[in-house]
């Protein structure tokens, strides 16, 4: 076990930690929340799903049912009245900087969770810990304690603060904002979705946003030979060990 603040001994250690931890958060969002829970494109064994659920609890305080409901409504009303976070409706700057606020506003709407959040986990872990009112913040408090132990009283809270901003900026801001404003399109869909990059490593494959909107129920976001969806690579690796079962993936 590392000694107190030992991971802050070199400047690159907290930087590397933030990058790796952030990527893992992105992967858990795209694999569990997005592809598995929202669109039912893949099923994960509990040995894979539970660690992802707990990691999201520690690093984001996201409640599965809320995230799923918000994203399903986004697809139902993409870039028109009713979309919880469209840069076409709200402006790119607002979504990039305040995407998380639009998310919170959406999930608090009456009947929102009941209509769009059906089928999400309702086991003991979800009812008593991960999705219980007031308990979602316990996870990020534990993460603060872990970061403080690893990096000390000064660097630790900074690392934690960056982790807390990670999903609000990259997912709520960049994917839901830039992904509907800038980039290239493989498919002429009714909304304004764009692929930000053909090499989607940083965000776990979510950068291939137009591909996803063209075929939302596909577990694979890649559509062209030159595109790379690392989220799909992770799914295939988990499948080899019997931890994932693909329900549908585009050819």
Secondary structure, DSSP 8 states (H G I E B T S, - for coil): ---TTGGGSSHHHHHHHHHHHHHHHHHHIIIIIIIIIIT--EEE-HHHHHHHHHHHHHHT---HHHHHHHHHHHHHTTTSTT-TT-HHHH-HHHHHHHHHHHHHHHHTSTTHHHHH-TT---SHHIIIIISSTTTHHHHHHHHHHHHHHHHHHHHHHHHHHHHHHHHIIIIIIIIHHGGGTSSB-SS--SS---BS-SEE-TTTTTTBHHHHHHSTT-S----STT-EEHHHHHHHHHHHTTSEEES----
